[in-house]
Amino acid sequence: MLNHRAWKLMWVFVEKFSIVLISVFTFFIYAKLLGPGELGLALFALSIGQGIGVIYVAFLEDPLVRQDDVQATHFDSAFWGGLVVSLITAAAVMTGSLFATDDVRFQWLMLISVLHIPLLTTGHIYVADLRRKGKFKSLAKRTMGGKLIGAAVGLTLAWTGYGSFAIIVQSVIMAFVSLVIMVRSSELHIGSRFRMSVFGELLAIGWPLALRGASWDAMNRGIAIILGVTAGPAAVGVYGLARRMIDMPRSAIYGGLLSYALPAFSRNQHDLPNLQKMFCFTTLTTCFIVLPMFVGLALVAPYLIPTLFGEEWRPAAPLIQILALVAAVGNTLIYVPTALTAVAKNKLTLPSELIAAGSALAFTAVMGAEMGALAGACAFIVHTLIASPAKVFGLKKALHIQPSEWLRTVYKSIIAAICMVGAVYVFVTYYSSLHPALLSANIIAIGMVTYLAMYTLLHKTWIADLKAFLMKS
């Protein structure tokens, strides 16, 4: 059982980290070849197509994974219903962009970007089937194939002077190739048995997830749009680079963990004591691994970003520090939405998510002209301050996990991370004159040693506990 679960987890992370490794490489090239303004334009167009696609995915994928008894009719209805809705939406968005601007270049960018909507919507029907069956190796192959081919085409376009188009085309090709690989290799065969009642059932389960995803996505992408209006495209580019530096590892780590967690939590939705134990231990283990990564990124950002991307990107460093620390805090509650979905109580935190997203957008609109790109990063602090207490409340209400129990789960990682920051601060005080690359390497090494030493003092049995968890059925 240990080997079986370990192999599943390994393929989850192969899939997600392959995205990160290729994304880091390609984004590094794009940042070198494109300035903040060109990059900002591409990210703006990309955010619209991808954003709508992600919302439709939330409507269908997780409800299919969560259902106890899924029939072929569920997949057929989800596929055909999602395809029709996504095509209509893509046509409407494209038509709107034709009337919204006379910029022919941007209209072409939008024409390519809206292809994400049907590709993501239909592709994730197959992803749901593979997640239900635990075929994470197939998911990893699909990701690697799409990402490699997309990166090859995108980088070729970038080198030959196509600028913003390279980023959009890479993303669309990745989605298309991933879909083709899954269709050819999947055991799922989509038939013609569309049932409106079944499609409506999936939408009824998925709309709180989609609305929550829409609030997060609208906030993330809405901030970029507001910054473009109030502070200019260069601010969007700086904000976009900072967000990508956080989102690439964040998506890889959390996407892998959450892909595995939802089916596991759902299988225990009627066994509350076991679900509570699973939630607490997965939170504890995730915090132990992930929290120091984001804290470490915040520590090295001022030295690493100018070295990697050039001086023109130095303004992104403080944004990365803020966003990394916000991600570290969010890591302590990362499984709350998944757990609420598993027990069909995902509406508990929905109002707070909407209020938090609206407040973050309002903050950006008010402070964007004065603070520039920094307002976008600070908006995530506003969101976290509002959304986090509501998640703690939802945890208590749905899973009967008290706030004190949640704190006992995460405090060890927090204390160890604070000690890590202190040790790095002392080192930098005396050795700040080192070459930025050497300084960054020392910061990482000192941070890792300090964190592991302090965590081991606080939790001496963490290795044995991790092995025991993996051996459970």
N, C-alpha and C positions, 0 to 999 in steps of 0.2 A: 504493500500500500504506500509506503514511503516513496519508493521509486516511481510508482504510478503518479502520485500527486506532484512529486518533484519534477518529473518530466513535463507534466502539464504546465506547471508554473514556469519551467524553463522556456517552453515554446511561447507562452504568453509574453515573456520578457524579450525573447528573440524578436518577436513581431514588433513590439513597441520600441525597443532600443535600436532596431534596424532603421526605423523612421528617424530617430534622433540623430544617429551617426551620419546618415545621408543628408538629413536636413541641416545639420551643423555645417557640413562641408559645402553644400550648395548655397546656404545662406551667407557663408563667409565669402564665397565668390561673388554673389550678387551685391553684397555690401561694398566690396572692393570696386566692382564695375559700375554700380549705380550710386548716385548721390542720394541724400535724404529725400529730395523732392521727387525724383523718379521712383524711388522705392515706395514712397508714400502714396503715389498715384496707383501703383500696382496693388498695394495692400488694400486701398480703398475699394477698387473694383472687385478684388478677390473676396473681400469680406461680405459683399452683398450676396453673391452666388453661393458661397460656402455657408454663410449664415442661415439662409433660408433652407438649404439642404440639411443642415444639422438639426434644425427644428423639426423637419418632416421625419428624419431618422428617429428622433426621440418619440414621435407619435407611434412608431411601429416596432422598432427593434426591441426595446426593453419589455414591452407588453408580450411580445412573442416569446422572449426568454423566460419571463416570469410565469406564464400560463402553466398550470399543472398538466392539462390534457390538450395538447395542440394537434389538430388534425391537418390534413393536406389542404382543406378548405381555408384554414387560417392563413397559410402561406400564399395560396392563390389569391385570396381576397386582398391581402396586404400588398402583394406585388402589383396587381392590376389597378386597384384603387389608388395606390401610391403613385403609379406611373401616370395615370390620367391627371391627377391633381398636380403633380410636379410639372408636367408638360404645360398645363394651362398657366401655372404660376410663372414658369420660365418665359412664356410668351408675353404675359402681362408685364413682367419686370423689364423685358427688352423693349416693349412698346413704350413704357414709361420713360426709359432712358433716352429714347429718340426725341421725346417731347421736352425732356428736362434740360438738355444741353445741345449746343450746336457743334461741340467738339467731336469730330469724326473719329479721332484716335480713341477717345474714351468710349464712344459707342461701340467700336470694334472690341475693345477690352471687355465691355459688358456682354457683348454677344457671345464671347468665349466663356466668360465667367458663369453665365446662367446655365451652362451645360452641367455644372455641378449638381443642380437641383435634381434632375431625373437620375443622374448617375449615382449619386449618394443614396437617394431614396430607394431605388431598386437594389443596389448592391448590398445594402445592409439587411435586406431580407435574407440573403444567403449568409451573411455574418451571424444573424440571429440563430439560424439553423446550426451552424458550426459551433457556436457557443453552447447551445443546448446539448450537443453531442460531445462536447469537450475536445473537439478537434482543433486544438490551438496550433498544431504543426501546420495544418492547411492554411490557417489564418496568417501564420508567419510567412509561408511561401507566397501567398497572395500579396502581402505587404511588400516583401522584398522585390518581387517581380515588377509591381507597379512603380515602386519608388525608383528602382534602378533605371528603368526605361524612361520614366518621366524626367529624372535628373539628367540623363544623357541628352535628351532633346532640349530641355530647358537651358542647360549650360551651353549647348551648341548655339542656340538662338542668342543667348547673352553675349557670347564671344563675337558673334557676327553683327552685333549692333542693334538687336531688336528690343533692348531695354525692358520696359514693363511687360511686354508681351511674353517674354521668356518665363517669368514667374507664373503668369496665368496659365500658359500652355502646359508647363510642367505639372501643375496641380490637376488639370483636367485629364491629361494623359495618364497620370497615376490612378485616378478614379476609374477611367475606362479600362485600363489593363487589369486592374484588380477585379473588376466585374467580369471580364472575359475569363480570367483564370478560374474564378469561382464557378462560373456557369459550366465550364468545361470539366472541372474536377469534382464538383459537388454531386452528392447523391440526391439532392433536392431537385425534383422536376416540377416546374411550375405548370399547372394545368389551366383549364379555362373555367374552373368552378368558382366564379366570383359570387359572393353573397353579401349584399349590402348590410344585412343584420350582423354578420361576422365582422365586417369592416368597421361598422359602427361600434361594436363591442371593443375592438382594439383601440379605436379612437377614444372611447370613454375611459379606458385604463390609461392611455398615453397622454391625454391632454394636460394633466398636471405636470407630467415630466416635460412635455413640450413647452408649456408656459414657463416653467422654471428655466429650462434651457434657453427659451427665447429671452427671458429677462437677463440672464447672464450674457448671452450672445449680443443682445441689443445694447447692453451696457458696454461690453468690450468693443464692439464695432461702432456703437454710437459715440463713444468717447473719441474715436479716431475721426469720425465725421465732424463732430463739434470742434475738435482741435483744428481741423482743416479750415473751418469757417472762421474761427476766432484767432488762430495763431499761424495759419499758413501750412502748405504742404511739407515744408522742411520739418515742422514740429510733428507732423504725422509720421514722417520717416523715422525720426528719433524715437518717438513713442513706439512705433512698430518694431524697431530693432530691439528695444528693451522688452517688449511683450514677447517677441519670439525667443529671446534668450531665456525667458522663464517658461514659456509655453512648451518649448520643445522637450526639455526634460520632464516637465510637469505632465504633459500628455502621455509621454512614454511610460512613466512610472504609474500614474494614476489610471491611465487607460488600461494597462495590463492588469493591475490589481482589481479594478472595478469590473473588468470583463470576467474575471474569475470569481469575484465576490458575490455578484448578484445571483448566479445560479446556486452557489453554495448557501447563501442566506435564504433563498427562496425554498430550498429543500428542507429548511428548518423553521419555516414560518409558523408552523403549528406547535413547535417545541420551544417555547419562550426561554426557559433556562439555558438550553444549549445555544440558542441564538444569541443570548446575552454574553455567554462565554466566548463565542466566536467573534462577536463584535469587539469585545474588550481586547482579546488577544491580537486580532488583526490590526486594531488601532495601535496597540502597544508596539507591535513588531514594525508596522509601517513608520511610526514616529521615530523609532530607533534608527531606521535605515535612511529615511527621507529627510527628516528635519535638519540634520547636520549638513546635508547637501545644499539646501537652500541658504542656510546661514553661511556656509562656506562660500557660496557664490556671491553673496552680499559682501563678504570680506575681501574677495579678490577682484571684484568688478572695477574699482578705480584704477587698478594697475594693469589688468588684463585687457580691457576693452580698447583703450588707445593702442596698445601693442598689437592686437589682432587686427583691428579694423581701421586704424589710423586716427589722427587727431580730430578729424571732422566729426567723429562719432563719440568723442569724450563726453559731450552733454548727456549721453544715454546712461553713463555710469551711475549717477545718483538715482535715476529712475529704476535701474536694475536692482539697486540696493533696497529700495522701498518695496518693489514688487516681490523680491525674493523673501523678504521678511514677512510680507503679507501671505505669501504661499506657505511659509513655514508655520504660521499661525493656523491657516486653513487646513493644513495637514492633520492637525489634531482632531478635526471633525469631518474628515474626508468621507467616511463611510456612513454618515448619518442619512443623506438622501438615498443611498443604496438600501440601507436597512429599512427605511420607511417605505420604499417601493416594495420590498420583499413582503412586508406585512400589510400592504395596501393602505397605508396611511400617509402617502406622500403629499397630501394636501395640507398637512399641519403647518409646514414651514413656507407654503406658497405665498401668503400675504406679505410676510417679512421679506422674502426674496424680491418681490415686486417693489416694495417700498425702498429696499436697499438699492436696487438698480436705478430707480427713479431719482433717489437722492444723489447717487454718484454722478448721474448725467447732469443733474441740476448744478452740482458743485463744479463740474467741468465747464458748463456754460457760463457760470458767473466768474470763475477764476481763470479761464483759458487765456484770455487776452493778456492778463497780468503775469501769470506764471508760465505760460507756454506749455511745452510738453510735460513739465513737472506736474501740472494740474491733473493730467490723465493718470499718473501714478498715485497721486494723493487721493483721487476719487476711489481707488480700491481700498484705501484705509477706511473711508466713509462706509463703503459697502460692508466691509468686515465687521466694523463696530456695530452695525445694525443687524446683520444676518447671523452672526455667531451666537448671540444669546438666544435667538429663536431656535437655532439648531439644538442647543443644549436643552431647551424646553421640549422640543419635539422628541428628543431622546428619552426624556423622563416620561413623557405622555405615552409614547408608543411602545417602548421597550422596557419601561420601568427601571431605567438606569439613572440613578441619582447623580446630580452634578459632582458630588464629592467622589463618587466611584469613577466617574470619567476623569476627574483631576488626578486620582491615584494612578490611573492608567497612563497618563501622559507626562506627569511631573518629572520623572527621571530623565527623559529625553530633554526636557526644557532646561533643567538644572545643568546637565552635561553640556548643552549647547551654550549656555551663559558662561560656563567656565572656559569653553573653547574660545569664545569672543574675548574674554579677559586675557588669556594666554597670547592670542594673536595681537591684541592691542599693545601688550608689553613688548613683544618682539618688534613690531613695526615702529614703536617709539624710538628704539635704539638702532634699527637697521633700515630705515626708510630710504637711505641713499643707494641701496642695492639696485641692480638692473631690474626693471619691472617683471621680466620673466622669471628671474631667480627669486625675487621677492615673492611672487605668486606661488612658486613651487614650495618655498619654505612655509608660507602661510597655510597651504593645503596640508603639508606634512605635520606641522605643529598642531593644527586644528584636529586632524584625525587622531593623533596620539592622545591629545588631551581629552577629546570626546570619549574615545574608547576606554581610557583609564578611569574617567569619572563615572561612566555608565556602568562599568564592571563593578566599581565600588558600591554603586547604588542597587545593582541587580546582578548578583553574582551567578545566578543560575540561568541567565538568558539563553545561552547556547543549548542547554538541556531542554529548556522550555520550547525553544523553536523546533528542535528535533521531535519532541513529543507531539507538538501540534501537527507537524507534517505526517506523523504516523497515524493520526486519527482518521477514521473512515468518514 
